Amino acid sequence: MRIAALQMVSTSNIEQNLAAAARLIASASEAGATLVVLPEVFATLEGLSPLAEVGERMRETVTYSKAHATNDDQSSQENNQRDVEASPLQNFLSRQAAEHSLTIVGGTIPLLTRPDGSLIEDGRVRASCLVFNPRGERIARYDKIHLFDVKVNDAQSQYSESLSYEAGSELACVDVAGLQLGLSVCYDLRFGELYQQLVALGAQLITVPAAFTAVTGAAHWEPLLRARAIENQCYVVAAAQGGRHSDTRETWGHSMIVDPWGEVLDCVTTGEGIAIADIDLARVEDIRSRMPIQQQRRLS
């Protein structure tokens, strides 16, 4: 299976961000990738506070296919069109997955509703990572659990995600063509127990859409990614924002794919780009059988 981590430098212009994402997805598909990972806030990084103004309700079913264009049922067509207009980011991800016949891990988008359908009523949103299969069907949702409320020695100084986001609480691991895919987002990377629990659910590969700051990324990004891969004996695919977005916001980039032994298979440093690599699940099982960390764990 060929995997691609897409790196972007998103702005406050959603249309431009989506165009950039579409271009990178097409390039990854042409290179033979069958699973593509977008970075955190790929469509909505800068200048979009309050996020609730661009947030979407979770659609009950999100599917894009040629059938929508040829369906003779006028009522069905009208309902689908209303869904598309009300949830352009979800529709974008669904459509891209279907058009390129690949699985997309959709970075994060702002959702106004929780997984149970209830509306977040305090003006915040969930940072939701949605996964779409090659038919354009949504097959998983993960809401970022650990929110970045941190002081950083950069031009922005204070980051307070909890002012705009409500934390999630549920883990997500989904089957993708026989691959057990675990989901995480950005700051989650610093909390090793989340990754241990994903592996306990069966994860063989864990994705990390992210927007690490330039300061924290330079210090910790690669060591954390490699540590998570090594200690959990799984592939880690990290798709990052990577560049200067405004006078006060710069992200580290260095999107990469790390194998279960901690080897970096491919990396993009700064700016737009694609890290791409072939993965072999037999390598996961070989490493786990030779060094059975999960069975030998004594503390929980």
C-alpha positions as CSV (number, residue, x, y, z in Angstrom):
1,M,0.0,0.0,0.0
2,R,1.4,3.4,-0.9
3,I,0.7,6.2,1.6
4,A,1.0,10.0,1.1
5,A,1.3,12.7,3.7
6,L,0.4,16.1,2.2
7,Q,2.0,19.3,3.4
8,M,0.3,22.6,3.0
9,V,0.7,26.3,4.0
10,S,-2.9,27.2,4.5
11,T,-4.3,30.7,4.7
12,S,-7.6,32.4,5.6
13,N,-8.9,31.9,2.0
14,I,-10.9,28.6,2.1
15,E,-11.2,28.4,-1.7
16,Q,-7.5,28.7,-2.2
17,N,-6.8,26.2,0.5
18,L,-9.2,23.7,-1.1
19,A,-7.6,24.3,-4.5
20,A,-4.2,23.6,-3.1
21,A,-5.5,20.4,-1.3
22,A,-7.1,19.2,-4.5
23,R,-3.9,19.8,-6.5
24,L,-1.8,17.8,-3.9
25,I,-4.4,15.0,-3.8
26,A,-4.3,14.7,-7.5
27,S,-0.5,14.5,-7.5
28,A,-0.4,11.9,-4.8
29,S,-3.0,9.8,-6.7
30,E,-0.9,10.1,-9.9
31,A,2.1,8.9,-7.9
32,G,0.2,5.7,-7.0
33,A,-1.0,6.6,-3.4
34,T,-4.1,4.8,-2.2
35,L,-4.3,6.5,1.2
36,V,-3.7,10.2,1.5
37,V,-3.5,12.2,4.7
38,L,-4.2,16.0,4.8
39,P,-2.8,18.3,7.5
40,E,-4.7,19.7,10.5
41,V,-6.9,22.7,9.6
42,F,-6.1,22.3,5.9
43,A,-9.0,24.5,4.9
44,T,-9.3,26.9,7.8
45,L,-6.0,27.7,9.4
46,E,-5.8,31.5,9.7
47,G,-8.1,34.4,10.4
48,L,-11.3,32.4,10.8
49,S,-12.3,33.1,14.4
50,P,-15.0,32.4,15.5
51,L,-14.7,29.0,13.7
52,A,-18.4,28.4,14.3
53,E,-19.1,30.8,11.4
54,V,-17.5,28.3,9.0
55,G,-18.3,25.2,11.0
56,E,-20.5,22.4,9.6
57,R,-23.1,20.1,11.0
58,M,-22.2,16.4,10.7
59,R,-24.0,14.9,7.8
60,E,-25.8,11.7,8.5
61,T,-24.4,10.2,5.3
62,V,-21.7,11.7,3.2
63,T,-21.3,10.1,-0.2
64,Y,-20.3,11.5,-3.5
65,S,-20.7,9.4,-6.6
66,K,-21.6,9.5,-10.2
67,A,-25.0,8.2,-9.2
68,H,-25.8,11.6,-7.7
69,A,-25.4,13.2,-11.1
70,T,-27.7,10.7,-12.9
71,N,-30.3,10.0,-10.3
72,D,-33.8,10.5,-11.8
73,D,-35.4,11.1,-8.4
74,Q,-35.7,14.9,-8.2
75,S,-36.4,14.9,-4.5
76,S,-33.2,12.9,-3.9
77,Q,-31.2,15.3,-6.1
78,E,-32.6,18.3,-4.2
79,N,-31.8,16.8,-0.8
80,N,-28.3,16.0,-1.9
81,Q,-27.7,19.5,-3.2
82,R,-28.9,21.0,0.1
83,D,-26.4,18.7,1.9
84,V,-23.6,19.8,-0.4
85,E,-24.3,23.5,0.1
86,A,-24.5,23.1,3.9
87,S,-21.3,21.1,4.3
88,P,-18.8,22.1,1.6
89,L,-15.8,20.8,3.4
90,Q,-17.3,17.4,4.0
91,N,-18.4,17.3,0.4
92,F,-14.9,18.3,-0.8
93,L,-13.4,15.4,1.0
94,S,-16.0,12.9,-0.2
95,R,-15.8,14.0,-3.7
96,Q,-11.9,14.0,-3.8
97,A,-11.9,10.4,-2.4
98,A,-14.4,9.2,-5.0
99,E,-12.9,11.0,-8.0
100,H,-9.5,9.6,-7.3
101,S,-10.6,6.2,-5.9
102,L,-8.5,6.5,-2.7
103,T,-8.9,6.8,1.0
104,I,-8.6,10.3,2.5
105,V,-7.8,11.1,6.1
106,G,-9.2,14.6,6.0
107,G,-6.9,16.5,8.4
108,T,-9.4,18.4,10.6
109,I,-12.5,20.4,9.8
110,P,-14.6,22.4,12.2
111,L,-17.8,20.5,13.1
112,L,-20.7,22.1,15.1
113,T,-22.1,18.8,16.3
114,R,-20.8,16.0,18.4
115,P,-20.7,12.4,17.2
116,D,-24.1,11.8,18.9
117,G,-25.6,14.6,16.8
118,S,-26.0,17.1,19.6
119,L,-25.2,20.7,18.8
120,I,-22.3,22.5,20.6
121,E,-24.1,25.5,21.9
122,D,-21.4,27.7,23.3
123,G,-19.9,28.9,20.0
124,R,-17.1,26.4,19.9
125,V,-16.6,23.5,17.4
126,R,-14.9,20.1,17.4
127,A,-11.6,19.7,15.5
128,S,-12.8,16.6,13.6
129,C,-10.8,14.2,11.5
130,L,-13.0,12.4,9.0
131,V,-12.0,9.4,6.9
132,F,-13.5,8.8,3.5
133,N,-13.2,5.6,1.4
134,P,-12.7,5.3,-2.4
135,R,-16.5,5.4,-2.8
136,G,-16.7,8.8,-1.1
137,E,-18.3,7.3,2.0
138,R,-17.4,8.6,5.4
139,I,-16.1,5.6,7.4
140,A,-14.6,7.2,10.6
141,R,-14.6,10.3,12.7
142,Y,-12.1,11.3,15.4
143,D,-12.4,14.6,17.4
144,K,-9.1,15.9,18.7
145,I,-8.9,15.0,22.4
146,H,-5.9,17.1,23.6
147,L,-6.2,20.8,23.0
148,F,-3.2,23.1,22.6
149,D,-3.4,25.6,25.5
150,V,0.3,26.5,25.7
151,K,2.7,29.5,25.9
152,V,5.3,29.4,23.1
153,N,8.4,31.6,22.6
154,D,7.2,32.9,19.2
155,A,5.4,35.9,17.8
156,Q,2.0,34.6,18.8
157,S,3.1,33.7,22.3
158,Q,-0.2,32.2,23.6
159,Y,-2.2,29.4,22.1
160,S,-5.6,28.7,23.5
161,E,-7.4,26.2,21.5
162,S,-10.0,25.5,24.2
163,L,-11.5,28.9,23.5
164,S,-12.5,27.9,20.0
165,Y,-12.7,24.1,20.3
166,E,-14.4,21.5,22.5
167,A,-12.3,18.5,23.2
168,G,-13.3,15.1,21.9
169,S,-13.3,12.0,24.1
170,E,-13.5,8.9,21.9
171,L,-10.7,7.0,20.1
172,A,-11.1,5.9,16.5
173,C,-9.5,2.9,14.7
174,V,-10.9,1.8,11.3
175,D,-10.3,-0.9,8.8
176,V,-9.0,0.4,5.5
177,A,-8.5,-2.4,3.0
178,G,-7.2,-4.7,5.7
179,L,-5.1,-2.0,7.3
180,Q,-6.0,-1.1,10.9
181,L,-5.8,2.7,10.9
182,G,-5.7,4.7,14.1
183,L,-6.4,8.4,14.2
184,S,-4.8,11.2,16.2
185,V,-4.3,15.0,15.8
186,C,-1.3,17.3,16.4
187,Y,-1.0,17.9,20.2
188,D,-2.2,14.4,20.9
189,L,1.3,13.4,19.8
190,R,2.7,14.3,23.3
191,F,0.4,11.9,25.1
192,G,1.8,8.4,24.6
193,E,-1.1,6.6,26.3
194,L,-3.4,7.6,23.4
195,Y,-1.2,5.7,21.0
196,Q,-0.9,2.7,23.3
197,Q,-4.7,2.5,23.4
198,L,-5.0,2.8,19.6
199,V,-2.6,-0.1,19.3
200,A,-4.7,-2.1,21.8
201,L,-7.6,-1.5,19.4
202,G,-5.5,-3.0,16.7
203,A,-3.8,0.0,15.0
204,Q,-1.0,-0.9,12.6
205,L,-0.6,2.7,11.3
206,I,-1.5,5.9,13.0
207,T,-2.0,9.2,11.3
208,V,-1.1,12.6,12.8
209,P,-2.5,15.6,10.9
210,A,-0.8,18.6,12.6
211,A,0.1,22.3,12.6
212,F,3.1,22.2,15.0
213,T,4.6,25.7,15.6
214,A,8.1,26.3,14.2
215,V,9.5,26.6,17.7
216,T,8.0,23.4,19.2
217,G,8.4,21.5,16.0
218,A,12.1,22.2,15.7
219,A,12.6,20.9,19.2
220,H,10.3,17.9,19.4
221,W,8.4,17.0,16.2
222,E,10.6,14.3,14.8
223,P,11.7,12.8,18.1
224,L,8.0,12.4,19.1
225,L,7.0,10.9,15.8
226,R,9.8,8.4,15.8
227,A,9.2,7.6,19.5
228,R,5.5,6.8,18.9
229,A,6.4,4.6,16.0
230,I,9.1,2.7,17.9
231,E,7.3,2.2,21.2
232,N,4.1,1.1,19.4
233,Q,5.8,-0.8,16.6
234,C,3.5,0.8,14.0
235,Y,3.8,3.1,11.0
236,V,3.2,6.8,11.8
237,V,2.1,9.1,9.0
238,A,2.3,12.8,9.9
239,A,0.9,15.4,7.5
240,A,1.7,19.0,8.6
241,Q,1.3,22.6,7.9
242,G,4.7,23.9,6.9
243,G,5.5,27.6,6.4
244,R,4.6,31.2,7.3
245,H,0.9,31.9,7.4
246,S,0.9,35.4,8.8
247,D,3.1,37.8,10.8
248,T,2.5,35.8,14.0
249,R,2.0,32.3,12.7
250,E,4.7,30.0,11.4
251,T,4.5,26.2,11.3
252,W,7.3,23.6,11.3
253,G,6.3,21.3,8.5
254,H,8.5,18.3,8.1
255,S,5.7,16.0,7.1
256,M,7.0,12.4,7.3
257,I,6.3,8.7,7.2
258,V,8.0,6.7,9.9
259,D,8.2,2.9,9.9
260,P,7.7,0.6,13.0
261,W,11.5,0.5,13.6
262,G,11.6,4.4,13.7
263,E,13.2,4.9,10.3
264,V,12.0,7.9,8.4
265,L,10.9,6.7,5.0
266,D,10.2,10.1,3.4
267,C,10.0,13.7,4.6
268,V,9.1,17.1,3.2
269,T,10.8,20.0,5.0
270,T,9.0,23.3,4.4
271,G,6.4,24.6,1.9
272,E,3.9,22.5,0.0
273,G,4.9,19.0,-0.8
274,I,4.2,15.3,-0.5
275,A,5.9,12.6,1.6
276,I,5.2,9.3,0.0
277,A,6.2,5.7,0.8
278,D,5.1,2.1,0.4
279,I,4.2,0.3,3.6
280,D,4.4,-3.4,4.4
281,L,2.2,-4.7,7.2
282,A,4.3,-7.8,7.4
283,R,7.0,-5.6,8.8
284,V,4.7,-4.5,11.6
285,E,4.0,-8.1,12.5
286,D,7.6,-9.2,12.2
287,I,8.8,-6.5,14.6
288,R,6.0,-7.2,17.0
289,S,6.7,-10.9,17.0
290,R,10.4,-10.5,17.5
291,M,10.0,-7.9,20.3
292,P,6.6,-8.5,21.9
293,I,6.3,-5.2,23.7
294,Q,2.5,-5.2,23.9
295,Q,2.5,-8.6,25.7
296,Q,5.3,-7.7,28.0
297,R,3.9,-4.4,29.2
298,R,3.6,-4.5,33.0
299,L,2.1,-1.1,33.8
300,S,-1.1,0.4,32.5
